[in-house]
Amino acid sequence: MNRVEIEQAVLNEMHALPLDKVEATLKFVLSLKTATKSVNMAVGNNQGEGKRVLGILKVTGYLASMPDTPDLSENYKQYLDSGDKA
């Protein structure tokens, strides 16, 4: 499919959705647009490979951290969220 065909298919599907779903879809598309701009700005900077990747991870929200825990490899079960237990 080319871009025009994809756009037409999306519009056809959107017409069948209730208004709240159309609004949610628009918000999602706008968030993708914002994230893409942020990633492009991070990638566009003249940085070393490591800094570039770190910038992308920070911008997209895929980077998280936790407090420094030197014994994590030995005692990881103590640090797991108890809400994960069945």
Secondary structure, 3 states (H helix, E strand, C coil): CCHHHHHHHHHHHHHCCCHHHHHHHHHHHHHHHHHHHHHHHHHHCCCCHHHHHHHHHHHHCCCCCCCCCCCHHHHHHHHCCHHHCC
